[in-house]
Amino acid sequence: MTADIAIAAPDWSQPLKITALVVILIGNAALVLPLSLSAQRWLYWAGSSLGALFLAGSIAYGGLKVALLAGGATLFASVLLAYFSTTYLKIGGRIRSPYIARTGATPPPDAYRGHVLPSTAWWAAAAFAVAGGGLVFMADSPSDNGFVIACGAITSLYLAGLGHLDKADGFPVARTQYVPLAVTVAACIPLLLLPVAAYFAAYWASPRKSDANEDSPEEP
């Protein structure tokens, strides 16, 4: 049996990693710098994109798959940060954010606590599930299992929260968002459907608001 031979990092790898970190930090400085919104958005995405490119290049000696995984994960994290924390993610002339107030729209009756659209919440769940399920197939060594477990745990906690809110607010399963629910279920198969089980367990265990009000003592 031939043992795997570790590839030594070339001299240029470490400086390129440091450059990637510095560029990403400069891009994230847009979150606090007193710039116009358009300038903040430009700085953030320029830093995130170049940082991901430098990071991928710094470990390209280990193979194309490793480089693409590192660069893709970095960009994915930047998109998540922009999506959940800023108004920097603007596609088709519209600001993309899970929080309705940031987009300027009027929240519909089935919005999660009046803040998040059901479609947004469930496509985010599908994205987490696809990421977790995909990592199962991409894992090559036991050291990769940490990423799989972390992504599966995050997906399970997220779905459990949705399950609780759906039942507590008196809505049907997934608030009728059946297409992203189906994608989520399919993507969770490599994760042994544990995140889906967490959703239905939370949905089953959570009381409806109307039930809680009936059980509360009447005021004299």
MARZALO-806896 format. One record per residue: residue number from 1; residue in one letter; x, y, z of N, C-alpha, C, O in turn. Coordinates in pm, whole numbers, plus 50000, padded with zeros to 5 digits. Layout:
BEGIN
(NUM 'A' (X Y Z) (X Y Z) (X Y Z) (X Y Z))
...
This chain:
BEGIN
(1 'M' (50085 49881 50000) (50000 50000 50000) (50089 50125 50000) (50176 50140 50086))
(2 'T' (50067 50212 49904) (50150 50330 49891) (50092 50443 49976) (49974 50477 49964))
(3 'A' (50175 50502 50061) (50129 50611 50146) (50121 50740 50065) (50200 50763 49974))
(4 'D' (50024 50824 50102) (50011 50952 50036) (50128 51042 50074) (50168 51047 50190))
(5 'I' (50181 51113 49975) (50293 51202 49998) (50241 51345 50009) (50178 51396 49916))
(6 'A' (50268 51408 50122) (50222 51545 50142) (50299 51639 50050) (50420 51627 50034))
(7 'I' (50227 51733 49991) (50288 51831 49902) (50332 51951 49984) (50251 52013 50051))
(8 'A' (50459 51983 49978) (50511 52097 50054) (50462 52227 49991) (50459 52242 49869))
(9 'A' (50425 52320 50078) (50377 52450 50030) (50494 52529 49971) (50599 52537 50034))
(10 'P' (50478 52586 49854) (50585 52667 49795) (50604 52797 49872) (50520 52835 49953))
(11 'D' (50713 52864 49846) (50748 52986 49920) (50645 53097 49901) (50624 53179 49991))
(12 'W' (50582 53101 49785) (50489 53211 49757) (50351 53190 49819) (50269 53281 49818))
(13 'S' (50325 53071 49873) (50191 53040 49924) (50153 53126 50045) (50046 53186 50048))
(14 'Q' (50243 53132 50145) (50210 53206 50267) (50189 53355 50242) (50091 53411 50290))
(15 'P' (50279 53423 50166) (50253 53565 50138) (50121 53588 50065) (50055 53689 50087))
(16 'L' (50082 53494 49979) (49957 53508 49906) (49837 53492 50000) (49735 53559 49983))
(17 'K' (49849 53401 50098) (49742 53386 50198) (49727 53513 50281) (49616 53557 50308))
(18 'I' (49840 53571 50320) (49835 53695 50399) (49773 53807 50316) (49693 53886 50366))
(19 'T' (49810 53813 50188) (49751 53913 50099) (49600 53895 50088) (49524 53992 50090))
(20 'A' (49556 53768 50077) (49412 53740 50070) (49341 53789 50194) (49235 53851 50185))
(21 'L' (49399 53763 50313) (49337 53805 50438) (49329 53958 50446) (49227 54012 50487))
(22 'V' (49437 54026 50408) (49439 54172 50413) (49335 54230 50318) (49263 54323 50355))
(23 'V' (49326 54176 50198) (49230 54227 50099) (49087 54206 50147) (49002 54295 50132))
(24 'I' (49059 54089 50206) (48924 54063 50259) (48891 54158 50373) (48779 54208 50382))
(25 'L' (48987 54184 50461) (48965 54277 50572) (48939 54419 50520) (48854 54490 50574))
(26 'I' (49012 54458 50417) (48989 54590 50358) (48848 54598 50300) (48779 54698 50316))
(27 'G' (48806 54492 50232) (48670 54489 50178) (48565 54497 50286) (48464 54565 50270))
(28 'N' (48587 54425 50397) (48489 54425 50506) (48491 54556 50585) (48399 54583 50663))
(29 'A' (48595 54638 50564) (48597 54770 50628) (48484 54857 50576) (48450 54958 50639))
(30 'A' (48425 54819 50463) (48310 54893 50409) (48194 54895 50507) (48111 54985 50503))
(31 'L' (48189 54796 50596) (48079 54788 50693) (48083 54902 50794) (47981 54936 50853))
(32 'V' (48201 54962 50815) (48215 55064 50919) (48265 55198 50867) (48256 55298 50938))
(33 'L' (48317 55204 50745) (48371 55329 50693) (48258 55425 50655) (48155 55381 50604))
(34 'P' (48277 55556 50679) (48173 55656 50644) (48174 55689 50495) (48207 55801 50456))
(35 'L' (48137 55592 50413) (48133 55610 50268) (47989 55608 50220) (47899 55569 50294))
(36 'S' (47969 55650 50097) (47836 55638 50039) (47802 55490 50021) (47891 55406 50019))
(37 'L' (47672 55460 50009) (47630 55321 49997) (47690 55254 49874) (47732 55139 49880))
(38 'S' (47695 55326 49763) (47752 55268 49641) (47901 55240 49658) (47951 55138 49609))
(39 'A' (47973 55329 49727) (48116 55308 49751) (48138 55191 49847) (48229 55110 49827))
(40 'Q' (48055 55181 49950) (48064 55068 50042) (48042 54937 49968) (48115 54840 49987))
(41 'R' (47941 54936 49884) (47909 54814 49809) (48024 54775 49716) (48060 54657 49707))
(42 'W' (48082 54873 49648) (48193 54845 49556) (48314 54793 49633) (48376 54695 49591))
(43 'L' (48348 54857 49745) (48464 54815 49822) (48445 54675 49878) (48538 54594 49874))
(44 'Y' (48328 54646 49927) (48301 54515 49987) (48317 54403 49884) (48386 54305 49910))
(45 'W' (48254 54419 49768) (48258 54311 49669) (48394 54301 49601) (48436 54191 49564))
(46 'A' (48463 54414 49585) (48598 54407 49529) (48691 54333 49623) (48769 54248 49580))
(47 'G' (48685 54366 49753) (48770 54298 49850) (48736 54151 49864) (48826 54067 49873))
(48 'S' (48607 54119 49866) (48566 53979 49881) (48608 53895 49761) (48657 53783 49777))
(49 'S' (48589 53949 49640) (48621 53874 49519) (48772 53854 49503) (48818 53744 49475))
(50 'L' (48848 53963 49522) (48993 53951 49508) (49052 53864 49619) (49144 53786 49595))
(51 'G' (48997 53877 49740) (49045 53794 49850) (49023 53647 49824) (49111 53565 49851))
(52 'A' (48904 53612 49772) (48877 53472 49738) (48970 53422 49630) (49015 53307 49633))
(53 'L' (49000 53509 49533) (49090 53471 49424) (49232 53448 49475) (49296 53350 49437))
(54 'F' (49280 53537 49561) (49413 53521 49617) (49422 53396 49705) (49521 53323 49702))
(55 'L' (49317 53372 49783) (49318 53254 49870) (49320 53126 49787) (49395 53033 49819))
(56 'A' (49239 53121 49682) (49240 53004 49594) (49377 52984 49531) (49426 52872 49520))
(57 'G' (49437 53095 49489) (49569 53085 49428) (49676 53039 49525) (49772 52972 49485))
(58 'S' (49660 53075 49653) (49763 53040 49752) (49770 52891 49781) (49873 52842 49827))
(59 'I' (49662 52819 49753) (49663 52674 49778) (49640 52596 49649) (49608 52477 49653))
(60 'A' (49657 52662 49536) (49637 52595 49407) (49737 52483 49385) (49712 52392 49306))
(61 'Y' (49851 52488 49455) (49952 52382 49440) (49898 52247 49487) (49950 52142 49448))
(62 'G' (49793 52250 49570) (49735 52126 49620) (49632 52065 49526) (49579 51957 49554))
(63 'G' (49602 52133 49417) (49505 52080 49322) (49392 52178 49296) (49362 52264 49379))
(64 'L' (49331 52165 49179) (49225 52257 49138) (49103 52245 49229) (49039 52346 49261))
(65 'K' (49070 52123 49272) (48952 52102 49356) (48965 52175 49488) (48869 52237 49534))
(66 'V' (49082 52168 49550) (49104 52236 49678) (49096 52386 49660) (49036 52455 49743))
(67 'A' (49155 52437 49553) (49154 52581 49527) (49012 52631 49505) (48973 52734 49560))
(68 'L' (48934 52559 49424) (48797 52600 49397) (48711 52593 49522) (48626 52679 49544))
(69 'L' (48734 52492 49605) (48658 52478 49728) (48685 52594 49823) (48593 52649 49883))
(70 'A' (48813 52631 49838) (48849 52741 49927) (48795 52874 49876) (48738 52952 49952))
(71 'G' (48815 52900 49746) (48764 53025 49689) (48613 53032 49692) (48557 53137 49723))
(72 'G' (48547 52921 49660) (48401 52918 49662) (48344 52937 49802) (48246 53008 49821))
(73 'A' (48407 52873 49901) (48361 52887 50039) (48377 53030 50088) (48292 53082 50161))
(74 'T' (48487 53095 50047) (48510 53234 50087) (48405 53326 50027) (48350 53412 50096))
(75 'L' (48377 53308 49899) (48274 53389 49834) (48137 53362 49892) (48057 53453 49910))
(76 'F' (48109 53235 49922) (47979 53198 49981) (47961 53267 50116) (47852 53317 50146))
(77 'A' (48067 53271 50196) (48060 53340 50326) (48037 53489 50306) (47962 53550 50383))
(78 'S' (48100 53549 50205) (48081 53691 50177) (47937 53720 50135) (47879 53820 50177))
(79 'V' (47881 53632 50052) (47742 53650 50010) (47647 53638 50128) (47553 53716 50142))
(80 'L' (47672 53539 50215) (47587 53524 50333) (47593 53646 50423) (47490 53693 50473))
(81 'L' (47714 53699 50445) (47729 53817 50529) (47656 53935 50468) (47585 54008 50539))
(82 'A' (47672 53955 50338) (47604 54066 50271) (47453 54048 50275) (47379 54145 50293))
(83 'Y' (47408 53926 50257) (47265 53898 50251) (47197 53920 50385) (47089 53979 50392))
(84 'F' (47261 53873 50492) (47197 53880 50623) (47227 54008 50700) (47152 54044 50791))
(85 'S' (47335 54079 50665) (47378 54190 50750) (47384 54325 50681) (47402 54427 50748))
(86 'T' (47368 54330 50549) (47387 54456 50478) (47281 54473 50369) (47193 54389 50352))
(87 'T' (47294 54585 50295) (47213 54606 50175) (47303 54604 50052) (47271 54667 49951))
(88 'Y' (47415 54533 50060) (47512 54531 49952) (47475 54435 49839) (47524 54450 49727))
(89 'L' (47389 54338 49867) (47356 54238 49766) (47240 54292 49681) (47123 54282 49719))
(90 'K' (47274 54349 49569) (47176 54412 49481) (47179 54343 49346) (47280 54349 49275))
(91 'I' (47070 54277 49310) (47061 54201 49185) (46936 54245 49111) (46827 54251 49169))
(92 'G' (46951 54277 48982) (46837 54320 48904) (46774 54449 48953) (46653 54470 48940))
(93 'G' (46856 54536 49011) (46805 54663 49061) (46733 54655 49193) (46681 54755 49242))
(94 'R' (46728 54536 49254) (46659 54517 49382) (46757 54471 49488) (46845 54389 49462))
(95 'I' (46742 54526 49608) (46823 54483 49720) (46773 54348 49769) (46654 54330 49796))
(96 'R' (46865 54253 49779) (46830 54118 49825) (46869 54106 49972) (46987 54113 50007))
(97 'S' (46770 54089 50055) (46792 54074 50199) (46677 53994 50256) (46565 54004 50208))
(98 'P' (46703 53913 50359) (46593 53840 50420) (46498 53930 50499) (46386 53891 50529))
(99 'Y' (46544 54050 50531) (46464 54141 50613) (46387 54237 50524) (46446 54318 50453))
(100 'I' (46257 54228 50530) (46170 54304 50441) (46194 54453 50454) (46188 54525 50355))
(101 'A' (46222 54501 50576) (46241 54644 50598) (46355 54699 50514) (46350 54815 50472))
(102 'R' (46458 54619 50487) (46572 54666 50410) (46540 54678 50261) (46608 54752 50189))
(103 'T' (46440 54606 50215) (46405 54611 50073) (46301 54717 50043) (46277 54748 49926))
(104 'G' (46239 54772 50145) (46137 54875 50124) (46000 54820 50091) (45909 54898 50062))
(105 'A' (45981 54687 50096) (45852 54626 50063) (45762 54620 50186) (45809 54634 50300))
(106 'T' (45632 54599 50162) (45536 54583 50271) (45527 54436 50309) (45506 54352 50222))
(107 'P' (45543 54402 50436) (45541 54260 50474) (45404 54198 50456) (45304 54256 50499))
(108 'P' (45395 54079 50394) (45266 54009 50380) (45226 53944 50512) (45307 53934 50604))
(109 'P' (45100 53900 50521) (45052 53841 50648) (45129 53718 50693) (45138 53691 50813))
(110 'D' (45185 53642 50597) (45254 53518 50636) (45404 53537 50654) (45477 53438 50665))
(111 'A' (45451 53661 50657) (45594 53684 50681) (45632 53636 50820) (45552 53646 50913))
(112 'Y' (45752 53585 50833) (45799 53538 50964) (45814 53657 51058) (45907 53737 51046))
(113 'R' (45720 53666 51152) (45715 53772 51252) (45718 53912 51187) (45763 54008 51248))
(114 'G' (45669 53921 51063) (45663 54048 50993) (45795 54096 50938) (45805 54210 50891))
(115 'H' (45898 54012 50942) (46031 54056 50902) (46087 53984 50779) (46157 54045 50699))
(116 'V' (46056 53855 50763) (46119 53774 50659) (46012 53704 50575) (45918 53646 50629))
(117 'L' (46026 53712 50442) (45934 53643 50353) (45948 53492 50368) (46060 53443 50386))
(118 'P' (45838 53416 50362) (45849 53269 50370) (45937 53211 50259) (46014 53118 50284))
(119 'S' (45926 53263 50137) (46008 53212 50027) (46156 53234 50055) (46239 53148 50027))
(120 'T' (46189 53350 50111) (46329 53379 50145) (46381 53283 50250) (46489 53227 50237))
(121 'A' (46301 53265 50355) (46343 53178 50465) (46364 53035 50417) (46458 52969 50459))
(122 'W' (46277 52987 50328) (46286 52847 50287) (46389 52823 50178) (46446 52714 50172))
(123 'W' (46413 52921 50092) (46522 52902 49996) (46657 52911 50064) (46754 52850 50020))
(124 'A' (46662 52988 50174) (46785 52989 50254) (46807 52851 50317) (46919 52802 50323))
(125 'A' (46698 52790 50366) (46709 52655 50421) (46757 52557 50314) (46841 52471 50342))
(126 'A' (46705 52571 50192) (46748 52483 50083) (46896 52503 50052) (46967 52406 50025))
(127 'A' (46942 52628 50057) (47084 52655 50030) (47173 52591 50136) (47275 52532 50102))
(128 'F' (47134 52602 50264) (47211 52538 50371) (47214 52387 50350) (47319 52324 50366))
(129 'A' (47099 52329 50314) (47092 52184 50296) (47176 52138 50179) (47244 52035 50188))
(130 'V' (47173 52213 50068) (47253 52176 49951) (47402 52184 49985) (47481 52099 49943))
(131 'A' (47440 52288 50061) (47581 52300 50100) (47623 52182 50187) (47730 52124 50166))
(132 'G' (47540 52148 50285) (47573 52037 50373) (47576 51904 50301) (47668 51824 50321))
(133 'G' (47475 51879 50216) (47472 51754 50141) (47587 51744 50043) (47643 51636 50023))
(134 'G' (47622 51857 49981) (47732 51856 49886) (47865 51826 49952) (47949 51758 49894))
(135 'L' (47884 51877 50074) (48009 51852 50145) (48029 51704 50175) (48142 51656 50183))
(136 'V' (47918 51631 50193) (47930 51488 50219) (48001 51419 50103) (48085 51332 50124))
(137 'F' (47965 51458 49980) (48025 51394 49864) (48165 51446 49835) (48246 51375 49774))
(138 'M' (48195 51569 49878) (48326 51627 49849) (48430 51590 49953) (48550 51606 49930))
(139 'A' (48385 51539 50069) (48480 51506 50176) (48569 51390 50132) (48521 51285 50089))
(140 'D' (48698 51411 50143) (48795 51308 50102) (48866 51243 50221) (48924 51136 50207))
(141 'S' (48861 51308 50337) (48936 51258 50451) (48857 51285 50579) (48766 51367 50579))
(142 'P' (48892 51215 50688) (48822 51239 50815) (48829 51383 50862) (48740 51429 50933))
(143 'S' (48933 51457 50821) (48943 51596 50864) (48835 51683 50802) (48804 51790 50854))
(144 'D' (48776 51637 50690) (48668 51712 50625) (48535 51693 50697) (48441 51769 50673))
(145 'N' (48527 51594 50784) (48400 51565 50850) (48353 51679 50939) (48234 51694 50964))
(146 'G' (48448 51760 50987) (48410 51873 51070) (48323 51971 50995) (48228 52026 51052))
(147 'F' (48354 51995 50867) (48272 52083 50785) (48132 52025 50765) (48033 52098 50770))
(148 'V' (48125 51895 50742) (47997 51830 50722) (47911 51840 50848) (47793 51875 50840))
(149 'I' (47971 51810 50963) (47897 51815 51089) (47850 51957 51120) (47737 51978 51164))
(150 'A' (47938 52055 51097) (47903 52194 51125) (47788 52240 51037) (47693 52302 51085))
(151 'C' (47796 52210 50908) (47691 52252 50816) (47560 52179 50846) (47453 52239 50839))
(152 'G' (47568 52051 50881) (47448 51977 50918) (47386 52030 51045) (47263 52036 51056))
(153 'A' (47469 52068 51142) (47417 52122 51268) (47350 52257 51246) (47244 52284 51302))
(154 'I' (47413 52343 51165) (47355 52474 51137) (47221 52458 51065) (47123 52527 51098))
(155 'T' (47216 52367 50968) (47092 52343 50895) (46984 52291 50988) (46868 52331 50978))
(156 'S' (47021 52201 51079) (46923 52145 51173) (46868 52252 51267) (46747 52257 51292))
(157 'L' (46956 52337 51319) (46910 52444 51408) (46821 52543 51334) (46719 52588 51388))
(158 'Y' (46859 52575 51212) (46780 52669 51133) (46640 52612 51105) (46540 52682 51121))
(159 'L' (46634 52486 51063) (46505 52425 51033) (46421 52405 51158) (46298 52417 51154))
(160 'A' (46486 52376 51270) (46411 52363 51395) (46346 52497 51431) (46233 52501 51479))
(161 'G' (46419 52607 51408) (46362 52739 51434) (46243 52768 51344) (46143 52823 51389))
(162 'L' (46253 52730 51216) (46140 52750 51125) (46020 52664 51167) (45906 52709 51161))
(163 'G' (46048 52543 51209) (45940 52456 51254) (45865 52514 51373) (45742 52512 51378))
(164 'H' (45941 52567 51468) (45877 52628 51585) (45791 52748 51545) (45678 52761 51591))
(165 'L' (45844 52835 51459) (45770 52955 51420) (45647 52920 51336) (45542 52982 51351))
(166 'D' (45660 52821 51247) (45545 52782 51165) (45429 52735 51252) (45315 52775 51231))
(167 'K' (45460 52650 51348) (45353 52597 51434) (45303 52704 51530) (45182 52718 51549))
(168 'A' (45394 52780 51591) (45354 52881 51689) (45267 52990 51627) (45176 53042 51692))
(169 'D' (45296 53024 51502) (45220 53130 51436) (45094 53079 51367) (45021 53156 51306))
(170 'G' (45070 52948 51376) (44946 52892 51322) (44946 52869 51172) (44840 52875 51110))
(171 'F' (45062 52844 51113) (45071 52821 50969) (45095 52674 50940) (45146 52601 51025))
(172 'P' (45060 52630 50818) (45087 52490 50781) (45236 52467 50762) (45317 52560 50768))
(173 'V' (45272 52342 50739) (45412 52304 50722) (45476 52387 50610) (45424 52396 50499))
(174 'A' (45590 52449 50643) (45669 52529 50549) (45593 52648 50494) (45637 52710 50397))
(175 'R' (45480 52682 50554) (45397 52795 50507) (45370 52784 50358) (45372 52884 50285))
(176 'T' (45344 52660 50313) (45313 52622 50175) (45428 52646 50078) (45406 52650 49957))
(177 'Q' (45549 52663 50126) (45666 52677 50039) (45717 52537 50005) (45824 52495 50050))
(178 'Y' (45639 52464 49925) (45665 52323 49905) (45782 52295 49810) (45848 52191 49822))
(179 'V' (45809 52385 49716) (45922 52361 49624) (46055 52369 49699) (46134 52275 49690))
(180 'P' (46085 52479 49773) (46211 52478 49850) (46212 52371 49958) (46318 52321 49995))
(181 'L' (46094 52334 50011) (46089 52225 50109) (46134 52095 50043) (46211 52019 50102))
(182 'A' (46086 52068 49921) (46126 51946 49851) (46276 51945 49822) (46342 51842 49835))
(183 'V' (46329 52061 49781) (46474 52071 49756) (46551 52044 49885) (46652 51975 49885))
(184 'T' (46501 52100 49995) (46567 52082 50125) (46568 51935 50165) (46670 51883 50209))
(185 'V' (46453 51869 50150) (46444 51727 50187) (46540 51643 50102) (46612 51558 50155))
(186 'A' (46541 51668 49971) (46630 51591 49882) (46776 51615 49917) (46856 51521 49918))
(187 'A' (46812 51741 49944) (46951 51773 49974) (46995 51718 50109) (47114 51697 50132))
(188 'C' (46900 51695 50198) (46933 51644 50332) (46947 51492 50336) (46981 51438 50441))
(189 'I' (46922 51424 50226) (46936 51278 50225) (47078 51235 50263) (47093 51143 50344))
(190 'P' (47183 51299 50208) (47319 51261 50253) (47345 51290 50400) (47436 51233 50460))
(191 'L' (47264 51380 50459) (47276 51412 50601) (47182 51326 50685) (47152 51358 50800))
(192 'L' (47135 51216 50625) (47045 51120 50692) (46912 51184 50732) (46845 51135 50823))
(193 'L' (46875 51293 50663) (46748 51364 50687) (46736 51418 50829) (46625 51448 50874))
(194 'L' (46847 51430 50899) (46842 51479 51037) (46790 51623 51045) (46711 51652 51135))
(195 'P' (46830 51716 50956) (46773 51850 50963) (46622 51852 50940) (46551 51930 51004))
(196 'V' (46573 51766 50850) (46429 51758 50825) (46358 51705 50949) (46250 51752 50985))
(197 'A' (46418 51606 51013) (46361 51554 51137) (46356 51661 51245) (46261 51667 51322))
(198 'A' (46458 51747 51249) (46459 51856 51347) (46344 51952 51321) (46282 52001 51416))
(199 'Y' (46315 51980 51194) (46203 52069 51161) (46071 52011 51212) (45996 52078 51282))
(200 'F' (46044 51886 51175) (45914 51827 51211) (45903 51802 51361) (45794 51808 51417))
(201 'A' (46015 51773 51426) (46011 51759 51572) (45974 51891 51638) (45892 51894 51730))
(202 'A' (46035 52000 51592) (46003 52131 51649) (45859 52171 51615) (45790 52230 51698))
(203 'Y' (45816 52139 51494) (45679 52172 51454) (45578 52097 51540) (45477 52152 51584))
(204 'W' (45607 51971 51564) (45515 51889 51644) (45514 51933 51791) (45409 51934 51855))
(205 'A' (45630 51970 51843) (45641 51999 51986) (45597 52140 52022) (45564 52165 52138))
(206 'S' (45594 52231 51927) (45563 52371 51960) (45412 52393 51966) (45339 52344 51880))
(207 'P' (45364 52465 52067) (45220 52495 52075) (45184 52611 51984) (45266 52700 51958))
(208 'R' (45062 52610 51935) (45013 52725 51861) (44983 52839 51957) (44956 52816 52075))
(209 'K' (44987 52961 51906) (44956 53075 51992) (44814 53065 52047) (44789 53098 52163))
(210 'S' (44722 53020 51962) (44583 53009 52006) (44569 52908 52118) (44491 52929 52212))
(211 'D' (44645 52796 52109) (44640 52696 52215) (44697 52750 52345) (44644 52724 52453))
(212 'A' (44806 52827 52334) (44867 52884 52453) (44772 52983 52520) (44765 52991 52643))
(213 'N' (44699 53060 52438) (44608 53158 52495) (44491 53090 52566) (44442 53138 52668))
(214 'E' (44446 52976 52509) (44336 52903 52573) (44378 52845 52708) (44297 52836 52801))
(215 'D' (44505 52805 52719) (44552 52744 52843) (44585 52848 52949) (44596 52813 53067))
(216 'S' (44602 52976 52911) (44640 53078 53009) (44521 53113 53096) (44408 53112 53048))
(217 'P' (44542 53142 53224) (44432 53174 53314) (44365 53304 53275) (44430 53400 53234))
(218 'E' (44232 53308 53289) (44159 53429 53259) (44179 53534 53365) (44192 53503 53483))
(219 'E' (44182 53658 53320) (44198 53768 53416) (44065 53791 53487) (43959 53778 53425))
(220 'P' (44069 53823 53615) (43943 53846 53689) (43874 53973 53639) (43767 54008 53689))
